[in-house]
Amino acid sequence: MKTEKEVFYKSVNSGYDSLNNFNSKFKSKFQKTTENEVQNIVNITYIETNLGLMIGGATDKGVCMLEFADYKLVELQFRQLTETFNAPLVQRDNPHFHTLINQLDEYFKGYRRNFEILLDLAGTEFQKRVWISLLKIPYGCTTSYAKQAELLGKPSAVRAVANANGKNKISIILPCHRVIGANGSLTGYGGGIWRKKKLLELEQANLMKEK
């Protein structure tokens, strides 16, 4: 995988039509200070994957964001990170990015099923419970929002669970792509339904190789 200095990506929804364009827009909108001026910082980077460019975010505690760059609400997620951690977003390296990039590469090559990386979740306590419950969905398998709600001990909170999944800021690692509609349909996914389909196909194909 390449670092943000080696990639170029055209994004219609976010308006980031190149890395240089992202750099200038990001700095003008979000990077108002440097790491020397504050104690808490959220680092931001670009990561190239098999399904397109992604934006990674990390604090000193762990990864707090992994989202596809063309997600139309990515700038809203930036603002939410700033508010949650009471910290500016700064483009620069972070030790957690090295682990993230390596493990993503292994995942897409079919070598990795479970991620072993520290996370720093940005959300309400309920949202965090929902996101952590995603880790219980086995690799290559799917579940419904209703079953996820039951797993949380809140069978009547299907809509709230679905809403929390939609606000998951750490794609792939917290596998909300494995949650589908009760009728088996591929429901909404921030990275696009086509990516959800590709991720499930990737995992299921790797499982088939073992049979």
Protein Blocks (a to p, Z undefined) as FASTA:
>chain_A
ZZfklgccddfknopabfklmmmmmmmmmmmbcfklpmbdcdddddddfkbpcdddddfk
bcfbdcdfklmklmmmmmmmmmmnopacdddddfklmmmmmmmmmmmnopafbdcddddd
dddfklmmmmmmmmmpcghiacdfklmmmmnopaklmmmmmmmmmmpcbghjlmcklpcc
fkopacddfkbpklmmmmmmmmmmmmmmmZZ
